[in-house]
């Protein structure tokens, strides 16, 4: 098992706000699966501070995009870390819905509703094998949490953040299980 991410400890020391997303959030919300990195949602305006924080922990930046920073860890025992850079309004919305997680080291984790929205967005805007992982996460989270995919709330979430085609596929997949 990989070690806890030193970036979290350093970020707390520096007063940097973040929300855990990705595979660790999927696990937290009831679908146990493997994950190979640590995903954080951070404020875009804190980009420089996050780069400094990661480098102070021995991480090296290998992707610096307009909406994502990706860091390689200093050793194989630590998770690689991806940071999704979001505007203040989005960060506040995600933060207000985030869940405290004493069992995950006291970090805040994106809510199930927001996690599903993020995953639907990823399916809509990603290509290749990544779609399969995100689609599987959505289906398994819907099942693990006993969500009704035909409810008005779920339909609205899928159509706002994903596509009608993906929504129909999730409904069919959940109905078969």
C-alpha positions as CSV (number, residue, x, y, z in Angstrom):
1,X,0.0,0.0,0.0
2,X,1.3,3.4,-0.9
3,X,2.0,6.0,1.8
4,X,-0.2,8.9,2.6
5,X,0.6,11.9,0.5
6,X,3.1,14.3,2.1
7,X,1.6,17.1,0.0
8,X,-1.5,16.9,2.3
9,X,0.5,17.5,5.4
10,X,2.5,20.3,3.8
11,X,-0.6,21.9,2.3
12,X,-2.2,22.0,5.8
13,X,0.9,23.5,7.2
14,X,0.9,26.2,4.6
15,X,-2.9,26.8,4.9
16,X,-3.7,25.7,1.3
17,X,-7.2,24.5,0.8
18,X,-8.1,21.4,-1.2
19,X,-10.7,18.7,-1.7
20,X,-9.9,15.1,-2.4
21,X,-11.5,13.7,-5.6
22,X,-10.8,10.9,-8.0
23,X,-10.2,7.3,-6.9
24,X,-9.9,8.0,-3.2
25,X,-13.2,9.8,-3.3
26,X,-14.7,6.9,-5.2
27,X,-13.5,4.5,-2.5
28,X,-14.7,6.8,0.3
29,X,-18.2,6.8,-1.3
30,X,-18.5,3.0,-1.4
31,X,-16.8,1.5,-4.4
32,X,-13.6,-0.2,-3.4
33,X,-11.2,-0.2,-6.4
34,X,-7.5,0.3,-7.0
35,X,-6.2,3.8,-7.6
36,X,-2.7,4.8,-8.6
37,X,-2.7,8.5,-7.9
38,X,-4.1,11.1,-5.5
39,X,-6.4,13.7,-7.0
40,X,-7.0,17.1,-5.4
41,X,-9.3,19.9,-6.4
42,X,-7.6,23.2,-5.7
43,X,-8.1,26.9,-6.4
44,X,-6.6,28.1,-9.7
45,X,-5.5,31.3,-8.0
46,X,-3.3,29.1,-5.7
47,X,-1.4,27.5,-8.6
48,X,2.0,28.9,-7.8
49,X,1.7,28.0,-4.1
50,X,0.7,24.4,-5.0
51,X,3.7,24.0,-7.2
52,X,6.0,25.3,-4.4
53,X,4.3,23.0,-1.9
54,X,4.7,19.9,-4.1
55,X,8.3,20.7,-5.0
56,X,9.1,21.2,-1.2
57,X,7.9,17.6,-0.7
58,X,10.2,16.3,-3.5
59,X,7.6,16.0,-6.2
60,X,8.4,16.9,-9.8
61,X,6.0,18.6,-12.1
62,X,5.5,16.7,-15.3
63,X,2.3,18.2,-16.7
64,X,1.4,21.9,-16.3
65,X,-1.9,22.5,-18.2
66,X,-4.4,25.3,-17.9
67,X,-6.7,23.2,-15.7
68,X,-4.5,20.4,-14.3
69,X,-1.1,20.0,-12.6
70,X,0.4,16.5,-12.4
71,X,3.3,15.6,-10.2
72,X,5.6,12.6,-10.0
73,X,6.4,11.5,-6.4
74,X,9.9,11.4,-5.0
75,X,9.6,7.6,-4.4
76,X,7.4,4.7,-5.5
77,X,6.0,4.4,-2.1
78,X,4.1,7.7,-2.5
79,X,1.1,8.4,-4.8
80,X,1.6,10.5,-7.9
81,X,-0.6,13.6,-7.4
82,X,-2.9,15.3,-9.8
83,X,-4.4,18.7,-9.1
84,X,-7.6,20.0,-10.8
85,X,-7.4,23.8,-11.0
86,X,-10.8,25.4,-10.6
87,X,-12.1,28.9,-10.3
88,X,-13.1,30.3,-6.9
89,X,-16.8,29.9,-7.4
90,X,-16.5,26.2,-8.4
91,X,-14.1,25.6,-5.5
92,X,-16.6,27.1,-3.0
93,X,-19.5,25.1,-4.4
94,X,-17.4,21.8,-4.1
95,X,-16.1,22.8,-0.7
96,X,-19.5,23.6,0.7
97,X,-20.7,20.1,-0.3
98,X,-17.6,18.3,0.8
99,X,-17.6,15.6,3.4
100,X,-15.3,15.4,6.4
101,X,-13.4,12.1,6.6
102,X,-11.8,11.3,9.9
103,X,-11.1,7.8,8.6
104,X,-9.2,9.3,5.6
105,X,-6.9,11.4,7.8
106,X,-9.3,14.2,8.3
107,X,-9.3,15.5,4.8
108,X,-12.4,16.8,3.1
109,X,-13.7,14.7,0.2
110,X,-15.9,15.8,-2.6
111,X,-19.6,14.9,-2.0
112,X,-21.1,12.0,-3.8
113,X,-23.3,14.3,-5.9
114,X,-20.3,16.4,-7.0
115,X,-18.2,13.3,-7.6
116,X,-20.8,11.9,-10.0
117,X,-21.0,15.3,-11.7
118,X,-17.2,15.4,-12.1
119,X,-17.2,11.8,-13.5
120,X,-20.0,12.6,-15.9
121,X,-18.1,15.7,-17.1
122,X,-15.0,13.5,-17.6
123,X,-16.9,10.9,-19.6
124,X,-18.3,13.7,-21.8
125,X,-14.9,15.4,-22.4
126,X,-12.4,12.6,-22.4
127,X,-11.4,10.0,-25.0
128,X,-9.8,6.6,-24.8
129,X,-9.7,4.1,-22.0
130,X,-10.2,6.8,-19.4
131,X,-13.9,6.8,-20.3
132,X,-14.3,3.2,-19.3
133,X,-12.9,3.8,-15.8
134,X,-15.0,6.9,-15.2
135,X,-18.1,5.2,-16.6
136,X,-17.5,2.2,-14.4
137,X,-17.1,4.4,-11.4
138,X,-20.4,6.1,-12.0
139,X,-22.3,2.8,-12.5
140,X,-20.7,1.3,-9.4
141,X,-21.3,4.4,-7.2
142,X,-25.0,4.5,-8.3
143,X,-25.3,0.9,-7.3
144,X,-23.3,1.1,-4.1
145,X,-25.3,4.0,-2.8
146,X,-28.7,2.7,-3.8
147,X,-29.3,5.7,-6.1
148,X,-32.3,5.7,-8.4
149,X,-30.9,6.6,-11.9
150,X,-34.4,7.5,-13.2
151,X,-35.0,10.1,-10.4
152,X,-35.4,13.7,-11.5
153,X,-32.3,14.6,-9.5
154,X,-30.1,12.0,-11.2
155,X,-31.5,12.8,-14.7
156,X,-30.7,16.5,-14.1
157,X,-27.2,15.7,-13.0
158,X,-26.4,13.5,-16.0
159,X,-27.9,15.9,-18.5
160,X,-26.2,19.0,-17.0
161,X,-22.7,17.4,-16.6
162,X,-22.7,14.5,-19.0
163,X,-24.7,13.4,-22.0
164,X,-28.2,11.9,-22.7
165,X,-26.4,8.9,-24.3
166,X,-24.3,8.2,-21.2
167,X,-27.4,8.7,-18.9
168,X,-29.3,6.1,-21.0
169,X,-26.3,3.6,-20.8
170,X,-26.1,4.0,-17.0
171,X,-29.8,3.4,-16.6
172,X,-29.5,0.2,-18.7
173,X,-26.4,-1.0,-16.9
174,X,-28.0,-0.5,-13.4
175,X,-31.2,-2.1,-14.5
176,X,-29.4,-5.3,-15.6
177,X,-27.6,-5.7,-12.2
